[in-house]
Amino acid sequence: MNNTSSFEVLGLILMDEIRTVLYFPLWWYSKGLLKVINGCWEFIKDFEQTLGFWIWVKNLFVPMFGERDIAGRLISFGLRLFQIITKGFALLIIIGLNLIFIIIWLVLPIFVIYQIIIHF
């Protein structure tokens, strides 16, 4: 039977924790950043599908409710154009918020280290 002392076990645990702390920045700016970017991209795609933005764009010149006269076409175009503008604005806001989140992700560890240094 292998007889290990508790000091050896504590040493192994301490080495594992040091390795984890040293690996953290590498993970944060590589795998972690890729997960955040992929998550933001998926969120933007889901939000766009919820809005149906590209469906409105594709059908901009298609008359609504089968109204083929000039008034029906003008009303359909005006309504769809308004919807495209408002949905596009909402989509731009979501894209901007996601970019802000990614920038915060990149700056946060540097900010925390800076705060630790100036308050130490």
NURODREN-817411 format. One line per 2 residues: number of its first residue (from 1); their letters; for each residue x, y, z of N, C-alpha, C, CB. Coordinates in steps of 0.001 Angstrom, whole numbers, plus 500000, padded with zeros to 6 digits. Glycine has a CB too. Layout:
BEGIN
NUM> a> X,Y,Z,X,Y,Z,X,Y,Z,X,Y,Z ~ ... .
***
This chain:
BEGIN
1> mn> 500838,498828,500000,500000,500000,500000,500890,501245,500000,499043,499993,501216 ~ 500497,502240,499221,501279,503463,499116,500988,504343,500320,500967,504212,497797 .
3> nt> 502028,504733,500998,501878,505527,502208,502353,506946,501920,502670,504902,503394 ~ 501412,507856,501637,501764,509247,501362,501388,510086,502561,501062,509769,500082 .
5> ss> 502221,511051,502825,501949,511909,503977,500971,513001,503579,503254,512525,504531 ~ 500390,513600,504559,499431,514666,504294,500125,515891,503732,498672,515031,505563 .
7> fe> 501435,516055,504030,502171,517179,503453,502346,517014,501944,503537,517319,504126 ~ 502540,515783,501492,502655,515527,500061,501330,515816,499356,503090,514074,499808 .
9> vl> 500242,515407,499983,498920,515662,499415,498661,517164,499364,497819,514948,500238 ~ 498967,517887,500433,498784,519339,500450,499675,520011,499405,499090,519902,501849 .
11> gl> 500892,519478,499226,501785,520021,498202,501221,519831,496807,503152,519369,498295 ~ 500648,518662,496543,500032,518417,495235,498827,519322,495003,499611,516952,495115 .
13> il> 498029,519501,496044,496862,520392,495925,497313,521820,495685,495981,520320,497193 ~ 498346,522260,496407,498861,523614,496241,499420,523814,494833,499942,523906,497290 .
15> md> 500142,522841,494319,500691,522942,492961,499565,523004,491917,501624,521741,492668 ~ 498519,522242,492140,497382,522262,491220,496702,523626,491237,496372,521160,491586 .
17> ei> 496557,524203,492400,495930,525526,492500,496804,526602,491870,495649,525875,493964 ~ 498105,526523,492055,499016,527488,491423,498937,527359,489905,500477,527270,491909 .
19> rt> 498908,526135,489399,498780,525894,487964,497460,526477,487443,498860,524379,487660 ~ 496397,526310,488210,495095,526848,487796,495125,528370,487738,493991,526381,488757 .
21> vl> 495728,529010,488730,495808,530473,488752,496665,530982,487597,496381,530963,490096 ~ 497749,530300,487303,498608,530727,486201,497967,530468,484836,499949,530016,486284 .
23> yf> 497116,529464,484733,496454,529143,483475,495265,530076,483198,495985,527691,483493 ~ 494737,530686,484242,493531,531500,484103,493645,532582,483032,493204,532140,485418 .
25> pl> 494701,533424,482999,494754,534458,481943,494796,533865,480539,495972,535349,482146 ~ 495503,532757,480392,495558,532106,479090,494164,531641,478660,496534,530914,479126 .
27> ww> 493425,531050,479583,492066,530614,479280,491165,531810,478992,491497,529789,480440 ~ 491282,532870,479799,490404,534046,479683,490498,534672,478301,490761,535089,480750 .
29> ys> 491723,534776,477784,491922,535444,476500,491956,534481,475314,493200,536233,476537 ~ 491755,533192,475524,491715,532259,474394,490361,531538,474371,492886,531229,474483 .
31> kg> 490255,530439,475096,489016,529649,475073,487833,530434,475634,489200,528356,475868 ~ 488056,531149,476708,486969,531929,477305,486470,533009,476365,487423,532557,478608 .
33> ll> 487404,533699,475710,487019,534747,474755,486255,534156,473575,488262,535502,474253 ~ 486707,533012,473074,485983,532371,471975,484580,531960,472395,486751,531152,471474 .
35> kv> 484424,531462,473629,483082,531111,474109,482192,532338,474204,483164,530423,475473 ~ 482738,533454,474671,481953,534681,474773,481565,535184,473391,482735,535761,475531 .
37> in> 482514,535182,472453,482210,535650,471093,481168,534752,470436,483492,535691,470234 ~ 481307,533441,470577,480311,532519,470013,478951,532717,470663,480766,531063,470187 .
39> gc> 478932,532917,471971,477664,533154,472669,476994,534437,472207,477892,533210,474171 ~ 477791,535491,472028,477233,536755,471542,476714,536605,470117,478289,537870,471606 .
41> we> 477460,535897,469280,477023,535694,467898,475714,534909,467849,478109,534962,467093 ~ 475617,533857,468656,474380,533068,468696,473219,533917,469214,474564,531814,469585 .
43> fi> 473484,534760,470214,472437,535637,470733,471954,536604,469660,472944,536414,471951 ~ 472890,537176,468896,472510,538106,467821,471702,537376,466748,473770,538762,467191 .
45> kd> 472128,536171,466364,471378,535403,465362,469975,535064,465864,472132,534112,465001 ~ 469861,534650,467124,468540,534339,467679,467660,535576,467733,468676,533737,469079 .
47> fe> 468252,536717,468097,467479,537960,468165,467013,538372,466775,468315,539089,468803 ~ 467881,538194,465779,467491,538528,464411,466367,537625,463934,468690,538419,463467 .
49> qt> 466426,536344,464284,465347,535435,463899,464054,535792,464615,465732,533985,464203 ~ 464169,536226,465867,462977,536643,466598,462339,537856,465937,463322,536954,468059 .
51> lg> 463177,538799,465515,462655,539984,464832,462179,539670,463416,463719,541068,464785 ~ 462789,538694,462784,462467,538394,461386,462936,539492,460452,460972,538187,461222 .
53> fw> 464055,540119,460789,464545,541277,460039,464749,540972,458564,465842,541767,460635 ~ 465471,539893,458257,465766,539597,456854,464530,539160,456081,466826,538522,456763 .
55> iw> 463552,538614,456760,462288,538279,456083,461584,539558,455635,461358,537447,457019 ~ 461597,540576,456512,460999,541861,456144,461752,542491,454976,460990,542820,457350 .
57> vk> 463085,542391,454985,463891,542973,453906,463604,542247,452591,465407,542897,454247 ~ 463543,540924,452613,463303,540152,451387,461935,540453,450794,463423,538656,451669 .
59> nl> 460971,540748,451634,459603,540969,451161,459230,542442,451088,458630,540254,452056 ~ 460219,543316,451007,459946,544760,450993,459022,545161,449846,461252,545538,450892 .
61> fv> 459210,544606,448680,458418,545011,447514,457255,544070,447213,459308,545098,446305 ~ 456996,543121,448096,455869,542208,447909,454640,542831,448574,456180,540781,448507 .
63> pm> 453547,542971,447849,452363,543577,448460,451759,542684,449552,451313,543866,447386 ~ 451312,543313,450620,450718,542569,451733,449261,542237,451417,450816,543379,453052 .
65> fg> 448826,541090,451914,447433,540641,451818,446947,540531,450376,446533,541587,452581 ~ 447884,540380,449430,447493,540206,448035,446928,541463,447396,446489,539115,447931 .
67> er> 447112,542610,448029,446622,543879,447461,447564,544304,446338,446525,545002,448562 ~ 447099,544205,445094,447952,544485,443943,447737,545894,443379,447700,543459,442860 .
69> di> 446785,546647,443904,446585,547999,443386,447665,548930,443933,445175,548525,443755 ~ 447743,550133,443408,448814,551068,443750,448756,551473,445229,448728,552314,442859 .
71> ag> 447563,551664,445756,447437,552050,447167,447921,550916,448072,445966,552418,447504 ~ 447535,549692,447760,447980,548548,448558,449486,548376,448516,447310,547279,448072 .
73> rl> 450068,548585,447347,451523,548465,447213,452240,549556,448000,451932,548530,445737 ~ 451724,550793,447927,452361,551891,448653,452246,551711,450170,451739,553224,448239 .
75> is> 451085,551303,450619,450904,551071,452058,451790,549923,452528,449424,550769,452380 ~ 451860,548854,451764,452712,547715,452121,454180,548126,452166,452518,546563,451121 .
77> fg> 454603,548891,451148,455992,549338,451124,456297,550231,452321,456292,550081,449820 ~ 455413,551175,452603,455633,552095,453729,455673,551366,455060,454545,553155,453764 .
79> lr> 454743,550431,455259,454702,549675,456507,455952,548816,456669,453450,548797,456557 ~ 456322,548139,455614,457517,547283,455695,458781,548110,455880,457644,546419,454433 .
81> lf> 458861,549244,455224,460025,550109,455400,460127,550588,456845,459951,551311,454446 ~ 459010,550973,457427,458992,551381,458836,459437,550228,459734,457581,551863,459244 .
83> qi> 458936,549031,459473,459314,547857,460268,460805,547546,460121,458478,546635,459847 ~ 461322,547667,458909,462745,547399,458685,463603,548408,459447,463076,547446,457174 .
85> it> 463204,549661,459428,463975,550694,460133,463950,550447,461637,463419,552099,459816 ~ 462776,550185,462207,462702,549984,463657,463382,548681,464084,461242,549981,464113 .
87> kg> 463184,547622,463331,463833,546351,463669,465343,546435,463452,463240,545202,462828 ~ 465769,547147,462428,467194,547350,462202,467833,548144,463326,467420,548054,460881 .
89> fa> 467120,549148,463820,467626,549935,464949,467749,549061,466197,466698,551142,465230 ~ 466754,548228,466458,466820,547319,467603,467974,546337,467453,465497,546557,467762 .
91> ll> 468181,545831,466251,469278,544899,465989,470631,545588,466181,469168,544326,464563 ~ 470755,546832,465743,471999,547576,465957,472269,547801,467443,471943,548921,465230 .
93> ii> 471231,548060,468208,471408,548236,469658,471917,546936,470281,470071,548672,470331 ~ 471342,545815,469906,471771,544521,470444,473211,544218,470030,470829,543394,469963 .
95> ig> 473574,544507,468795,474949,544296,468348,475900,545180,469143,475083,544582,466839 ~ 475522,546437,469352,476348,547349,470141,476525,546880,471576,475744,548731,470134 .
97> ln> 475445,546404,472190,475543,545904,473561,476430,544666,473643,474154,545585,474109 ~ 476353,543813,472634,477227,542641,472613,478691,543039,472440,476809,541689,471493 .
99> li> 478962,544032,471606,480340,544510,471456,480856,545119,472755,480428,545540,470324 ~ 480002,545859,473447,480389,546417,474743,480700,545294,475726,479273,547328,475302 .
101> fi> 479889,544232,475710,480133,543096,476597,481479,542436,476290,479000,542069,476469 ~ 481822,542292,475013,483102,541688,474642,484260,542582,475077,483163,541436,473123 .
103> ii> 484106,543891,474915,485158,544818,475353,485333,544746,476866,484826,546266,474923 ~ 484231,544686,477609,484324,544541,479061,485027,543233,479416,482920,544590,479705 .
105> wl> 484712,542174,478689,485370,540877,478926,486889,541009,478757,484813,539796,477953 ~ 487323,541750,477738,488744,541900,477476,489438,542785,478514,488951,542472,476094 .
107> vl> 488750,543813,478997,489371,544804,479875,489271,544425,481353,488732,546157,479655 ~ 488301,543615,481719,488031,543337,483131,489233,542811,483920,486923,542350,483229 .
109> pi> 489972,541800,483453,491118,541341,484252,492187,542423,484435,491744,540118,483597 ~ 492427,543205,483395,493413,544281,483495,492945,545316,484511,493649,544943,482115 .
111> fv> 491664,545657,484471,491104,546615,485422,491207,546098,486852,489646,546916,485078 ~ 490904,544827,487061,490972,544241,488407,492408,544253,488920,490418,542795,488403 .
113> iy> 493357,543874,488075,494763,543892,488488,495212,545316,488797,495658,543277,487395 ~ 494797,546264,487970,495118,547669,488220,494559,548130,489554,494577,548548,487096 .
115> qi> 493307,547787,489848,492698,548175,491114,493401,547526,492303,491224,547806,491120 ~ 493830,546288,492149,494557,545616,493231,495893,546326,493472,494791,544110,492890 .
117> ii> 496569,546706,492401,497879,547353,492541,497757,548722,493200,498552,547493,491172 ~ 496789,549529,492767,496720,550891,493339,496159,550886,494768,495849,551796,492447 .
119> hf> 495469,549837,495164,494930,549799,496522,495743,548904,497445,493497,549330,496495 ~ 496868,548428,496982,497693,547561,497804,498622,548316,498635,498441,546616,496991 .
***
